[in-house]
Amino acid sequence: MKRASIVTAIIACSVIGTPSAAANASPPTAGPVIRTDDVARFYKVYQAAHGHPTADALQRDYIDKGSPGLHHLAQIRNVSGATIAKAIAAHPEIFSDARRCMAVLPRVHRRIAAALHTLGRLYPKAQFPPVTIAISRAKPVAVGDSSGVIVDLEALCAVKYLDPNIEERFVHTVAHEYTHAQQALQSPALFNIPEPTVLDASLIEGAADFVATIIAGETHFHSPYAPPDAATYKKVESRFADDEDMTDLSQWIDNGTLTEPNDLGYWVGYRIVKSYYEHSADKRRALREIIEMKDPKAFLARSGWYPGINLE
């Protein structure tokens, strides 16, 4: 009975927006499309099979009937009935445990809508592609590009080091990825650079984390990627300054797991962006320049950041 009520609540708020809001350039007055109906469809298939759905059933009844966002995720991240079935067999606990995160989706839905309204107010050039919350193959946690944002519920639910408040975790992640959508639309040359440097990649991610805190109203944000000991901040950031021109990102970006954050580039990039914002007299202009960043070296030079800077 409890599960049914959760699924009913998700279906009731599964798509908000007008038909015009599905377009990439939807104005904030129309409201972006925010979809969670893929989650309800997945768990209908999952529960009918007592937690062991076949690859064929997942493909036919979940993916093929899914939203455009789910279809896009399937295209770019090897998501299929077969890969999901394999992930369920390998990590059944991730998919069974993720049902607890379904309960927050109605509240997340409302808060995301409010955050994106704030984005439109602070950054009038914002475009509003759709947001999709779906089920994947326990990865990726989320993706954002010019077509919109897709969040992988079971992967995000499983990450141990993110905000223990599941609602806050989801809102921040969507706001982060929605910033990536703006970056992809406004500065595609940097966002899609084929071989980014450590500085390029770190500022792309740091900007997304920082803008997320602004539009989601996170006044006490603490990066989950920060070193555990503040005494090491200067040492880590000095090493970053030495590595900033490298194209080997393995020590700084996308080197985390479900249990270990790593990804120190996210943290350093966030601090550089925060320094830029705090040193800017015109905050609205600074926000625009953060989102539309095209020259990371010039941005760094203007940021006022240096290893170990106090930004508390």
N, C-alpha and C positions, 0 to 999 in steps of 0.2 A: 504493500500500500504506500509506503514511504517513497519507494523508487518511482512508482507511477506518478505521484504528485510532483516529484522533481522533473520528470520527463514532460509532464503536462505544462509545468511552468516554463520550461525551456521552449517548447513548441509555441506557447502563447507569445513569447517575445522573440521568436526566432528570426524574423525579418522586419526591420524597421527602416523606413525611408520611403520615398516615392519612386515610381518607375524611373524618373530622370536621375535619381540619386545613384543608380547603378553605373552611370557613366563616370569616367575618370575625373572629369572636370566638374562634378556636381557641386553646386554652391552650398555653403553651410546652412542656408535657409531651408533647403530641401532635406538636409540631414543625410549623412552617409548611411549606406546599407550596412547593417551589422547582423551577421547570420550565425546562428548556433544550431540550426536544424540538422546539420550533418552529425552532430554528436548524438542527438536523440535517435537518428536513423541507425547509426552504428550500434548503439546499445540495444536497440530493438532486435537487430540481427544477432548480436552477441548473446543476449539473454535467451532468445529462441533456441540457440544451439548450446545452452548451458555453459557458456564460456569457451566453447571450442568451435567457432564457425569455420567452415571450409573456405578455401581460397575462392572457389566458384561463387559461393553465397556472398562473400564480402565484395567481390567484383561486381556481381549482378545487382545485389540489393542495397549495397552501400555506395560504392564508387560510381557506378554507371548512373545511378539516380541522384548523384550528389550535386552540389552547388558548383558554379563556375570557379570559385576559389579552390574547392577540393580538386576539380579537374586540372587546374593550373599547378597545384602542388604535385599531383600525380605525374604531370609532364616533367617538371623540373627536378624532382627529388626521388624518382624511382619508387613511387607509392602505387601499389597494386594490390589486388586481393591476395596474390601469392606472397608478396613481401610483408603484408600485415599479418597474414596467417603464420608466417615464419616467426615474426616478432612475438606474437601471442604465445606460440609454442616455447620460445626461448625465455621469455620473461612474462609469464602469465600474471604475476603479482602487479606489474605496472598497469595492466589493463583493468584488473579487478579493483585495484586501489583508486584508480582515476575517477571512479563513480562518485567518490566523496567530493571531488572538485566540481561536479555538475551542480551542486546545490548553490554555489555562489554565482552562477552565470546570470540569473536575472538582475542581481545587483551590479555585477560587472558591466552588463549591457547598458544600464542607465549611466554608470559613471564614465564609461568610454564615450558615450554620446555627449556628456557634459565636457569631457576633456577635449574632444574634437571641436566642439563649439568654441571653447577657449582658444584653441589653435587658430580657428578662423578669425576670431576677434583680434588676436595679437599679431597674426601673420595673414593679412588679407589676400595674399597671393596663393594661399593654401588651396590645393585641390583635394577632392574627397573620394578616392577609390574605395571599394568595399572592404569591410573587415569580415573575415571568416574564421570561426573557431570550429575545429574539426578533430578527427582522430586520424593518426598516421601510423607509422611503424616504430614508435618510440623515439623518433627523431625525424626532422629537426625540431627544436623547441618552437621556433617561429621563423617566418621569412617575411620580408617586406620589400616590394619593388614597385615600379610604376603602375602595375596592375592592381595593387592593393596589399593587404596584410592577411596572412594565414597563420593562426596559432594552433599548435599541436597540443591539445588538451592533456593527453596522458603523459607526454614528455615533460611539459611544463609542470604538471602536478608532481612528477617524480624527482625533480631537481632538488637536492637536499639543502643546498646552501643559499637559495634565494629566500626572500621574505617569508617567514613562517605563516604570515597572514595571507591565505590563498587569494583572497579578494584583491589585496594590495599588489600581490605578485602578478596577477592577470592584468590589472589596470596598467601597471608600469610597463609590462612587456608589450602590450598593444600600443601604448603611447610611444615607446621606443621604436617599434617597427613602423609605426605610422610616420615617424620622423624620417626613417629610411625611405618611405614612399615619397615624401616631399623632396628628399635629396635626389632620388632617382629621376624625379620630374624636373627639378630645377637645375641640378648640376650633374647630368648624366655622364659627362666625361670623367669626372672624379669618381662618382659612385660605381661606375662600371669599368674602371681602369683595370686592364688585364693583369698587370703585375704591380700591385701597390707596394709601397714601402711600408715599413713599420709605422712611420709617422702618418702616412696616408690612411692606412687601415685603422689606426688608433683614433685619429680625429673623426673619421666617419662614425665609429662606434661611440666614442666619447660624446660627440655632438648629439647622437640619438639618445643617450642616457641623460644628458643635461636637459635637452628640450623636453623629454618625458617628465622630468621633475617639475618643470615650469607649467606645462599644460595640465598635468594631473594634480597639481597643488601639493607636491611632496616637499614640505618645508624642512623635514629632517632626514633627507635621503642619505643613506650611507652605502656606498658601492659595495656589493658583495665580492668584488674582485680586489678590494684593497688588501694590502699585506696585513696580517694580523697584528703586527707590532708597529706602531707609529714611529718608533725610533729608526726603523729601516726605510722610511719613505725616501729620504734623500739618497740613500744607497741605490735603491731600486730605480729611482728617476734618473740618477746619474748614468746608470747602465742603459736606460732607455735612450738618453741623449747620445750615447756612444753608438747605439744600434739604429737610430731613427732612419737612416738611409738604406738600411738593408732590405732586401726583398724576401728574405727568409723570415717568415712570420712565426715560426714554430715555437719561439720562446715567449711570444706576446699575445697572439690572437688565435682563437679556435683551437686551443690546446687543453680545454677543460673536459670534464666528464660529468656524469650525473651526481657524483659525490665530491669532486674536487673542482673549485672554481678556476684556478689558474687565470688565463686571459687578463694578465696584468695590463695589456695595452688598452683595454676598456677603461681601467681605472686611471691610467696616466692621461689618456685622451680626455676623459671627463674633467680632470683637474686642469688641463690646459684650456679647455673650453670655458670652464667656470672662471678661471683667471681672466680670460678675455672679456667675459660678461661683466665681471666685477670691476674691471678697469675701464669700462665703457660708460660714458655719461648718458648716452641715449640708449636705454635698454631695448626699446623696440627695434631700433636699427641694428643693435648687436645681435638680437635674436634672428633677424633677417640674414645678417652676414654669416651667422653660424650655420643656418640651414642651407644657404646658397654658397657655402665655401667652395672655392675653385682652386686656390693656391695654398696648400697646407703650410709650406715654408713661410710664406708671407704672413699667414694667420698666426703661426707660432711666434714670429718675430714681433707681432703687435700685441700678443697676449699678455705680456708681462710675466709669464711663467718662468720659473727656474727650478731646478731640482731641490725639493724640500720646502718649497714655498708654503707658508701658512695660509690656508684658505678656510679655516674653521670659523 
